[in-house]
């Protein structure tokens, strides 16, 4: 009769190995639960930092509702319908399918008609992301803001986060946010799916010009995104909902991250609340925009660096 096999004790030194730590995080039940204690730990700090901002917002909203009396404010309903319509249109028509069926054939025709500089074979992926970025700029800026001004002509669009007064005095908050976000970003960067997901434009590693063109359109759509969520939506909900507007905005903001790495999507919950509170406190989107693009550009750089794919030539060959 053979004696039962007793598993060897796990060497304590393995607990310090990054590969072992990553294998634990990759285990589905563990990975699903990891964000919960992190979110719970961050909640008191976020509340403490923004509690006065939220209190002021709630007091302003209560006063506005009191002055309005029985007159209904249709701004929240109109704003949320616009958000739903814009995000739906972008989901179905702002992606690769429209580019594949309509724009790519058109670009091929232009190139064949005497515009060889288009180089559609070489820049096909870049052109598809150019459409993606343009669709975001149209949906986040060129549709909601003029429409809002048409429906509520008495409202100033500058009040939707576009005023720059006091921006420099709030830059310290930008530094504080980065000091919290960057360590979390390094944790996300250690995940196996991170290096294969970023940058979106896979030819970013081909040349410096590819990387710069990608980051330019990436940054432009981030400005549009900030203006939509932290400018337009918060500006529309602020006077009626007070601080609740921040949490209402954080829901669709989190949902547009579906499909990205799991930990990053959970991080979008915190980012939505923090950036929304920051926008409400400073009454502008600029500090939040700087936080957003700093993190986004850093994630692209880290992903390229981790797989030794940073570009070494300025122009692609051919």
N, C-alpha and C positions, 0 to 999 in steps of 0.2 A: 504493500500500500504506500503510495507516494504521499509525502507530506504536502500540505497546501503551500502554494507560493505566496510568500509575504512580500508585498511591494517594498522596494527600497525607499528609505526616507528621502524626501525631497531636499536636496542641498539648499541651505539658506542662501547661498551665493546666487542661485538661479533667480531669486526674487528681484535681484538688482539688474538682471539682464533685460535690456530694452525689448529683445525679441520675445522673452517670456511674458513681459507685461503686455505687449501687443497681442499675444495669443489669448490672454485672458480677456482683453477688451473686445477681441473679435468673436468671442463666444456669445451667441445671440442673446440669451437671457441676461447676461451681464451687460452687454452693450446697450440693451433696451433700457436698463435701469440706471446706468451711469449718470445721465443728465439730471435725474431727479434730486439727488442730494446736492448737486452743484447748484441747481436752480433754487433749492430751499436755502442754501447757504448765502446765495447772492441777494435773495429777496430783502432781508433786513437792511443790508448796505444800500441797496437802491432806494428803499423807503426812506432811510435816514437822510440820504443826500438830497432827495427831491421832495421830501415831505412838505416843506414850506411852499415850494412851487405848486404842488398839487392843491394845497390849502387855498392859496391865492386864486388859482383857476376855479375852484369850486365856489369860492365867494363871489367871483366875478359872474359866473354863470347863474348863481342864485339871484343876484341883483338884476341881471338881464331878464330872467324869467319873470321876476316880480314886476319890473317895469312894463313888460309886454302884456301882463294880465292874461286875458283870455285869447289874445291873438296868437295863433299857432305860428311856429317858425318852421318853414318847410326846408330849411337848409340841410339838416341831417338826412332827410329822406331823399332829396335830390342828389346830394353828394354820394350817398351809398349806392344809389341806382347807377350813377355815372361810373363809380368804381367797379361795380359788378359787370357793367356792359364793357368797359375798357379791358378789364382783365380777361373776360370771355373772348373778346375779339382777338386779343393778343395770343391767347392760348391756341386758337384755331387758325388764325391767319397771320400771326406775327413770327412764324417759325420757318422751318426748312421747306415745308410743302409748297408754300407760295413761291419761294425762290426756285425750287426744282421745276415747277410746272409753268411759271410765267416769266420770271426774271432771267433765269439762266438761258433759255432759248433766245430771249431778246438780246442779251449780251453777246451771244454767239453770232447773231445776225449783225450786230453793230461791228463786231470784230471782222467778220467776213466782208463787210461793206467798206472797209478801208480804215479801220481803227485798230491796228495790230498792237498798239500800246496797252490795250485792255488786258492782254495775256490771260484770257479766261481759263486756260488749262492750268496755268501756274497759280493764279489767285482765286480759283473757284471757291475755296473754303472761306477766304477772307471776304469775298463778295457776299456770301451767304450770311456771314455775321454782320456785314454792313447793313443788310436788310433787317436783321434782327435788332440791331441798335437803332436804326431809323424807325422801325415799328414802335419801339419803346418811347422814343422821343415824340413821335406823333401821338401815341396813346396817352402818355403821361403828361404832355405839355400842350400840344397843338389842338387837342380835342377838348379837354376839360376846362382849361382857363378861358378861352373865348366863349365857350358854352355857358360857363358860370357868369361871365360878365353880361352875356345876353339875358340871362334869367334874372340876375340880381345886379342891375346896373349901378346901384348905390354902393356896392362893395368895392373896395380897392384891392386889386390883385397884389399890390405891394405888401399888404397885410398877410399874405400867404407865404410868409417866410423870406421875402425878397428884400427886406430892409437891412442895410448893412450897419446901421448905427449901433455902437457898442460892441462890434465884432471883436476888436482887439482886446477889449477888457475881459472877454470870455475865453481867450485862447488857452488859459491855464486849465480850463475844463477839458479842452481837446487833449492836452498832454495827460491829464489824469485818466481820461477814458482809454487812451492808448496804453497806459501803464497797466491797465486791467485786461484789455483785449489782447495785447500781443502775447502774453503767456498762454492764454487760452488758445490763441491761433497756433502756437507751437505744439500744443497738445493735439489739436486737430490735424496738424501737418504730419504727425507721427502715425496716422492711420493709413492702412494699406491702400484704401481707395482714394486717398488725397492726391497722390502723385499721378494717378491716371486720369483724374478729373480736371485738374488745372494745368495750364490755362485752357480755356474752352477752345481757343484757336490753336490747334495742334502744330501748325507750321510756325508758331512763334519762335521755335528754336532754330528755324532755318536761317534767319538773318536778323540783324539789329533793326533794319527797316520794317520787317514783318512784325517784330515785337512792338515797335513804336506805333505803327499804324493800328495794331490791335488795341494797345493800351489807350490810344486816343479815343477810339470809338467806345471802348469799355468805360472810360471815364465820363464821356458825354452821356451815355445812357444811365450812369450812376447819378449824375446831376439831375437828369429828368426824373429818375426814381425818387430821389430825395424831395424834389419839388412836388411830386404827386402825393407821396405818403405823408411827409413831414410838413409840407407847405400847404398844398391844396386841401387834403383831407382834414388835417388838424385845424386849418383856418376855417373850414366850413363847419366843423363840429364844436369848436372851442366855446362859442358864446352860449350854446345850449347845454352841452354835456359836461363842460368843465374838464377835470382830470380824466373822467371816463373816456373822453375822446382819444386819449393816448392808448388805452387798452383796446378800444374798438379798432383803432388803426393797426395795432400789433397783430390782429388776427389775420387779415388778408396779407399783411406783410410776411408773416411766417409761412403762409400757404404758398406764396410764389417761390419759396425755397424747396418745395417738394421735388424730389428727384436728385437733390444735391446730397452730399454725405450727411449721414444721420446726425452726427454731433453738431455739424454746422447748422442744420435746420433747427435744432434745439437752441443753438446760440442765437438764432434770429429772433427768438422770443424775447430774450434779454436785450438784444440790440434794438429791437423795435421799441421797447419800453424806454430804454435809456436814451436813444436818439430822439424819440418823440418828446420825452421830458426835457431834453436839452434844447430842442427846437422851441418848445413852449417857454422855457426859461429865458432864452436869448432872443426869442421872437424872430429867429432867422434860421435858415437851413444850412448856412455856410460851414459852421463848425462840424455839424453832423456829416456834411459832405466830405470834409477833409478826413474825418475819422474813417468814413466808408472807403474812400479811394486809397487811403494809406494801407488799410487792411487788405483790400482787394489786390492792389499792386504787389504787396508783400507776399501774398499767398501764391500769386503767379510766379514771382521770383523764387520762392522757396521750392515750389514744385519743380521748376526747371533745374534749380541748383541740386536738389536731392537726387535727380536722375542724370546729373551731369550733362544737361542739355541746353545750357545757356549759349546763345548765339555768339559766334566768333568773327563773322564777316558782316559788313553793313548791308550789302545788296545780295540777294540770292543769285546763285549761278544760273546762267541761261536767261 
